[in-house]
Every structure is written in structure tokens, then in C-alpha cells.
Amino acid sequence: MLEAANAQDIGKALDHLRFGRMHFATALIAALGLFIDIGELALNAVFSTSFPDRMAFVPTWGQSILLGSVFAGGIVGAPLFGLLADRYGRRGAMQLSMAMVAVFSAVAAITQSYWLLIACRFLSGVALGAYPPLMTAWLTDILAPRLRARIILWADALGFLGAPAVVFVVYRLDGVTVFGSDGGAFDAWRIALIGCAATAIFCSIGFWLVPESPRWLAARGQLAAARRALSRLGGLTPTPAVSGGAPAAEYGAAAPTLTAVGVEPGIQLRQRLAVIFVLYALRAVPTIVFPIMMGLVLRAKGLDLGTSLLLVATSSFGGTCGTLCASVMIERFERRTALYLCGALLIVCGLLFTAADDVTLLLFSACAFLTLGAIFGPVLSIYAAEIIPTSVRATATATAWGVTRLVSSLLPVALLPLLAGAGPGSFMAVVLGSVAISMIVIGGFAPPQPPRQSIV
């Protein structure tokens, strides 16, 4: 009881901390890791846009495997790194993730083997499989409730800059050749991979300089380490409690954790998990598969390689714009309402993109679609964390993220032949159909957002 009370005191101290320099450094390093995560995924947009011209010797199914390899790795990495984070700490798991990305991105940049490139992309996917939910869990642990959503969305906004950064590197260097096919030039996508590797090394070192989550340390019974971490975050070391009430649900094993979000054991929890898994599977289509294949869709519409890359790079700023908008408006709407509005607008913008042939209209509709997708994804993540009880929240959200990776790895294999055979209209029908099904699930089966105080 004394240990649980001490853990509760540390949690209360964290919840009342001001946002200080160490919080800022922690959020910045976490955002840098997300920058790498999204930048690595954005390379798929480069591959799908440029490789069909440069790699005629590779069959379509081989290119599909390359596009899906990083997501296939995420299927393995999501539950694996979630387990590592629960057992050894959030910071250590993310540090290992960045170290692995540095190694395998560097190897991918210098390899002359197409199949070794696929293997390295798979292993990078393993490393990055659980990074977004781990980042969210880490920042949720250390940030006060009044700041959590806004700071996490700001970190997301910085992370989304990884996509335009990587694509603009490739576009500006104009070296999208493969294996030195144009006079031995070192390809721009290789330079982008080297940049990701170097940034990952810097990020991995940065994780050493910030504290582990005091909540996680306290939950593991490491109270002295938790107090030291709390002190580094600017909090006064809490006085050990000699008596007190029931331990907080987040720390005390005996506390009724399910009631923290108004969920009763049994079928209601299973229903909520089913809703989240379905929504996470469907979110992959408009928020991940469409962005990485958008360049190929533009090529199918008749645009040349340079124009396609420029449109992909410019429209990828929509991710940052979307999360910044969400940070301002996230508390103004009930979560289901926000998701439903995003879904409806996604369908409108998707239809506009499908019908457009003019470059300006394509750019506008693509930017709007990616902006809305960038709002839909983070709001769904926050909603999932709110309706899933603390006792299973990390496992459930990490596994759901693995489902997203699974869908993202399989769909390019199926959609590339569809796009080649039936054209952009059929491809967009699949994308918009997934959004429509999401709206049906949200409107008919998703539970309401719980009161804010019940999830603190």
C-alpha cells in the first residue's frame, strides 16, 4: 500500500507540473523520431513514383513487395516493441528503434541488391513498427492533462515534416536513378536514406539525455528512479506517503481499472476493441496507402515524373497543416463528431481528386485530402486511448497499430495491378469506400467519448 501511495503521489506531481525545458526537449526528441518514421514511409512514395521507369527489369510483383516490406516489418515490430516498452521502458525501446533504423537505412543506401534493399526496408519497418503509439504513450506519461493533446499534436506536426523533407531531397537533387544506371550517379533516394540514418543516430543519442517516464518507473516499483526522473522534469520530489486511500487505477494492481473509462468487464470491452481494430484497419487506406501511392496515381493520370514528385512533395505538407489545425480545435468537438466530419470531407476531396486533370486542381485536392487524413489519424489515436481502459491500453493500441501496418503492407500488392489495369478511378473507389465504411462504423457502433476527468 505504501508503494502504491508513493506511485500515486508521483502521478499527481506529474499532472501538476508546468511545461518546462526538459518537457520541451523530450517532446522535440520524440518529434524527431517521428520525423524519421514518417520520412522512411515517405520513401515509398518516391519508390512508387520513380521505380517503374528506372526498374523495368523488376516485375510489378517485385515492386509491390518493396512497397509493402516496411509495413510488413511493422506487423512484427508493433507488438514486439510494445512488449519491450512495457518491460524495459518507453525511452529504451525508442532508443533501440532509432539505432536499428540508423543501421538498416545505411545498409539500404549502399546496397546494389534489390532484394537486400527489400530486407533492409523490412527490418527498418520492424524498428519503426510501434514508434507512433510509443511516442504518444511516453508523452502522455510525462505531460500534464491540460497540455497532453496539444503538445502531442504539435510533435505530430513536426514529425509530419519528414515526408516533404525526404521527397524534396529527391526532387531537388534530381538523381532518381537506380544502381547508377545514368552514368553511375549516386541516386537521390540513397542520399535521403543516408540522411535518415544520420538523423536516427542523433535521435538515439538524444534519448540518453532525457528522463524515462516517472509514471512507468513508479508502476514498476522503481520509486527512487521515478523521483529522480520527476526532479529532472522540474517537479519536487514527492514525500513518501505513510497512509492514504486506494491507489490510483494507473498504478495499483488492485484498483478497478476498467471503471476509469466507464467500461464494464466482458462484452462491452470486446466491442470497443473490435471497433478500434476495424477503424485502425480502415484508416490505413486513406492515411497511409493513398499517400505512398499518390505519385503512381498521378503518373497514371498522365503527369511526368518531375511534376508528380513536385506534387507529392508539396501536398505532403498537408500532414503538418492538419495536425496543427487539430491542436487548435481538438477540444471543440466530441471525438466521434470530429472523425465523422473528417470522413465526409475526405470523400468530397477524394472525388475532386479523382475527377481532376488540371495540375492546380490536383494539387489543391491532394493537399486537402492529406490534411484531413492527418487530422483523422491523430484524433482516432486519442479517441482509442480514451475508450480503452488503462490496464490494456498500451497492448490494445500497439496491436491495433500493427493491424494498420498489416493492411498497409498487403494493399499495395493488390492495388498496383488494379491501378495498372483499371486506372485511377478504381483505385480511388477503394480508398473512398474504406472511408465510407469507417463512417458507418463510427456512426453505428463507436461508443461516446468519456468525460475528460475519467481518463486522466
Secondary structure, 3 states (H helix, E strand, C coil): CHHHHHHHHHHHHHHCCCCCHHHHHHHHHHHHHHHHHHHHHHHHHHHHHHHHHHCCCCCHHHHHHHHHHHHHHHHHHHHHHHHHHHHHCHHHHHHHHHHHHHHHHHHHHHCCCHHHHHHHHHHHHHHHCCHHHHHHHHHHHHCCCCCHHHHHHHHHHHHHCHHHHHHHHHHHHCCCCCCCCCCCCCCHHHHHHHHHHHHHHHHHHHHHCCCCCHHHHHHCCCHHHHHHHHHHCCCCCCCCCCCCCCCCCCCCCCCCHHHHHCCCCCHHHHHHHHHHHHHHHHHHHHHHHHHHHHHHHHHHCCCCHHHHHHHHHHHCCHHHHHHHHHHHHCCCCCHHHHHHHHHHHHHHHHHHHHHCCCHHHHHHHHHHHHHHHHHHHHHHHHHHHHHCCHHHHHHHHHHHHHHHHHHHHHHHHHHHHHHHHHCHHHHHHHHHHHHHHHHHHHHHCCCCCCCHHHHC
